[in-house]
Amino acid sequence: MKGLSRVYTALVFIFLYAPIAVLLLYSFNSSTSTIVFHGFSLHWYKTLFADRATLRALYNTLLLAVCSSVIATVLGTAASVGIEKFRKSALRTSIMATTNIPMMNPEIVTGVSMMLLFVFIGRALSIDSVLGFGTLLIAHVTFNLPYVILTVLPKLRQTDKNLAEAAMDLGCRPVSAFFKVVFPAITPGIITGMIMAFTLSLDDFIISYFTSGPGFQTLPIAIFSMTKKRVKPDMYALSALIFVSILILLILYNIAQQKSEEKSNKKI
Amino acid sequence: MENNIIIDLRNITVAYGDNTVLKNLNLSIHDREFITLLGPSGCGKTTTLRIIGGFIEPDEGEIFFEGKKTNGVPPHKRQVNTIFQRYALFPHLNVYENVAFGLRLRHLPEKEIKETVREMLELVNLKGFERRHISSLSGGQQQRVAIARALAVKPRVLLLDEPLGALDLKLRKDMQIELKNIQQRLGITFIYVTHDQEEALSMSDTIVVMDNGLIQQIGSPQDIYNEPSNAFVADFIGESNIVDGVMLRDYCCRFSGQTFECLDTGFAENEQVDVVVRPEDVDVVPVEKGMLRGEVTSVTFKGVHFEIIVDIGGFKWMIQSTDYQAVGDKIGLYIEPDAIHIMKKSEYSGMFGDYSSFSEEYEELSIAEEPEEEDEEQEEDL
């Protein structure tokens, strides 16, 4: 029985990580073959860094991810504070339902409907090419928002309701009371929400596809357009780089969390 | 007690929708007084405290602080500080920084802050805890930090919202004494909210008994206990037998089919009244010598005394006696004139003071539920 469960676990890990391992391996292949490994080489990494269009797309993607996650985090945190204040459950439930729509909605529907809206407004304001960074940013903030709210709200609920009042009681103005005592208490939730928003924005394809214009391409869209011809192994190199960076980010985050947990445990 | 009033509430009314929490409340609080707002959950005591703290604006009425109207003054500009029910300590700061919080906001020199924090931690017996993290403290220690933090900014009035509710009984008793000592040493006004009548009796200079958004009685602990103004107060403060009676004339009343001598005057002839007799004031005597006679229906050993329920003509009396009586025994009761207290009839008449449905378990259950309800009251407030 024990052996069987080990086999099962091994299988799960193989299915999860084998594709990534293959990708990493073939990004170092010296030939274009996807079947035979000819020898170790950094050729595709060199090609990648010489490919200005792809680098541009990467830059666009990162810019978009950073901007949209920061904006979504600020808006989402503010929204959470507001939602938490609502005591009437019916109102609160309906607000939460509305907030969750972008998350529940099929991406294709969100994408198409946003494109329609943008084009309509573009026409109304007689702007020729309305689709671009601006529209992408709005779209990404929209679908990032519920994730931020969903991570910040529980943290907010855990904190003592009287914290802000206690600060005001001691002489704090209401706004500075929030930043001095409530904000530190919900920071972990805010960071988690921001990381989530960042990664979601990074790899979003469907919504971006509908809301981006020819002037501003993100990496997922650039790669997708390549599949119409043929994906060259420099894309393996790029994917490998992204995977490794995210892996490092995750490990760092986990270490940081572990440390802060140990810190508070030690104090008890 | 000096006669200078520090806080004056006049005609305060607060309502949430249809629910009127405070009805035309008038209350004057003297400087340096330990005043307790006592009542069951939902009686409006926490709301009253939050109005004084500035967290709720009354719908009607005025608040005066040293004669100056303070309606609309935000909490951070009031000379009162609050100890919250769950302390509301800042979890990201250590003990020192928590106590220093209010001082830093006043931009005091670091040396003065250090001095005050040291002084305050000494006051609450937490010397050497400066660098400790809040989460590493016990409930009692957190309570002390909250007190030190509030007192560090030298308030004129300290508001305490059921501060001892989360502590166990032994610790609660110790803290009661300590709080009273602190109040007397610093000579500042304490406004204390609790639903624990024993706590109120042992700590307060003045007790304000509240129910249903109304003040039922204001007085010293002795007044409240010995001369309750109506059946609610009599029942809420300690145990009492409350029976229907008639005031035949001054110093003479009739209840349970017998005529008694008493010390009360000022009622109309043959006025219907409520008669209060405290269980510890009734003496058990042989049945033939009793002013009242009845049959013992239950006996509970309480340590100091036995709690005996006696059926007298269908009405169940509670009696506390150090002598054991067996269930089913016929006994006589003897009541001294000064043990009888006469109250005017009120809306509470007939609701309290009969022990026929008395059950220990029920009593405990209702107490256990109380903090929860208080929560709701607070949340409503937000």
Interface residues (C-beta under 8 A of the other chain):
Chain A: K85 R87 D160 K161 N162 L163 E165 A166 A167 M168 D169 L170 G171 C172 R173 P174 A177 V181 P184 A185 S264 K267 I268
Chain B: G53 F55 P74 P75 H76 N81 T82 F84 Q85 R86 Y87 A88 L89 F90 P91 H92 F101 G102 L105 R106 R132 H133 S135 S136 R149 A150 V153 Q378 E379 E380 L382
